[in-house]
Amino acid sequence: MKKLFILSLLLVFSLAGIAQDTNKEKDIRKFLELTGSGEMGVMAMQQMISSYKQAFTNVPDEFWDEFMKKVNPNDLIDLVVPIYDKYYTEEDIKALIAFYQTPIGQKTIKLMPQISQESMKAGEEWGMKLGEKIAEEMKAGGY
């Protein structure tokens, strides 16, 4: 009887843990949907395809169009959920959802693609200048 009671308790606590994880995963997915993470992944893929088109000019546009039809943003979401689960508590995710539902959160979501693109361009320019400076200093140092 005592063993049955202990097993019942273990089962209840295990099921409670599973339910909590399921709720957290749902919240993470809601957060990722709210912030447009899947769509941003597709946009990044489209930019990558654009680069491939320039590099592989012999490949027809139809190939790239068909390839993009196979790109599923949910595949990216499935890969990202465990990462958010690892670093954020359920309370953190709920707070993020609450923030991104505010006007400033919505503005942040809308501006993030432009900010990211301009930041990447600024980073490239910064890296080029540093590369030139390294080359100049190496040359001046006799390397």
C-alpha positions in Angstrom: 0.0 0.0 0.0 2.8 2.4 0.9 4.6 1.6 -2.4 1.4 2.3 -4.3 1.0 5.7 -2.5 4.6 6.6 -3.3 4.2 5.6 -7.0 1.0 7.6 -7.2 2.8 10.7 -5.8 5.7 10.2 -8.3 3.2 10.0 -11.1 1.3 13.1 -10.0 4.6 15.1 -9.7 5.8 13.8 -13.1 2.6 14.8 -14.8 2.7 18.2 -13.2 6.2 18.7 -14.5 5.2 17.6 -18.0 2.2 20.0 -17.9 4.5 22.9 -16.8 7.0 22.1 -19.6 4.1 22.0 -22.1 2.8 25.3 -20.9 6.3 26.8 -21.1 6.8 25.4 -24.6 3.4 26.9 -25.7 4.4 30.2 -24.2 7.8 30.1 -26.0 6.1 29.4 -29.3 3.6 32.2 -28.7 6.6 34.6 -28.0 8.4 33.5 -31.1 5.2 33.9 -33.2 4.6 37.3 -31.6 8.1 38.5 -32.5 7.9 37.0 -36.0 11.0 34.8 -35.5 9.9 32.3 -38.2 9.2 35.0 -40.7 12.6 36.6 -40.0 14.2 33.3 -40.6 12.5 33.1 -44.0 13.7 36.6 -44.8 17.2 35.6 -43.9 16.9 32.6 -46.2 15.6 34.8 -49.0 18.7 37.0 -48.6 20.9 34.0 -48.7 19.2 32.7 -51.8 19.7 36.1 -53.4 23.5 35.7 -52.8 23.4 32.2 -54.2 21.6 33.5 -57.3 24.5 36.0 -57.9 27.1 33.3 -57.3 25.3 30.5 -59.4 24.0 32.4 -62.4 23.5 29.2 -64.4 20.8 28.0 -61.9 17.3 29.1 -63.1 15.0 31.2 -60.9 12.5 28.3 -61.0 14.9 26.2 -58.9 15.2 28.9 -56.2 11.4 29.4 -56.2 10.8 25.7 -55.8 13.4 25.5 -53.1 11.8 28.4 -51.1 8.4 26.6 -51.3 10.1 23.9 -49.2 11.3 26.3 -46.5 9.1 25.9 -43.4 9.5 28.5 -40.7 8.2 26.0 -38.2 11.4 23.9 -38.7 13.4 26.9 -37.4 10.9 27.4 -34.5 11.3 23.8 -33.5 15.1 24.3 -33.3 14.9 27.5 -31.4 12.3 26.5 -28.7 14.8 24.4 -26.7 17.3 27.3 -26.7 14.8 29.7 -25.2 13.7 26.9 -22.8 17.3 26.6 -21.7 17.9 30.3 -20.9 14.6 31.6 -19.8 12.2 30.6 -17.1 8.4 30.4 -17.7 8.0 33.7 -15.9 10.7 35.3 -18.1 8.8 34.2 -21.3 5.5 35.5 -19.9 7.2 38.9 -19.2 8.7 39.0 -22.7 5.2 38.2 -24.2 3.8 41.0 -22.1 6.5 43.5 -23.2 6.1 42.6 -26.9 2.3 43.1 -26.7 2.9 46.8 -25.6 3.1 49.6 -28.1 6.9 49.9 -27.6 7.2 46.1 -28.0 5.3 46.2 -31.2 7.4 49.1 -32.5 10.5 47.1 -31.6 9.2 44.1 -33.6 8.4 46.2 -36.6 11.8 48.0 -36.6 14.0 45.0 -35.8 14.5 43.9 -39.4 15.7 47.4 -40.5 17.8 47.8 -37.3 19.4 44.4 -37.8 20.1 45.1 -41.5 21.6 48.5 -40.9 23.6 47.2 -37.9 25.0 44.4 -40.0 26.0 46.9 -42.7 27.7 49.1 -40.1 29.5 46.0 -38.7 30.7 45.1 -42.2 32.0 48.7 -42.7 33.7 48.6 -39.3 35.3 45.2 -40.1 36.6 46.5 -43.4 38.2 49.5 -41.8 39.7 47.4 -39.1 41.0 45.0 -41.8 42.6 47.9 -43.7 44.1 49.2 -40.5 45.6 45.7 -39.7 47.0 45.5 -43.2 48.6 49.0 -42.9 50.1 48.2 -39.5 51.4 44.8 -40.6 53.0 46.5 -43.6 54.5 49.2 -41.4 55.8 46.6 -39.0 57.5 44.7 -41.9 55.1 41.7 -41.9 
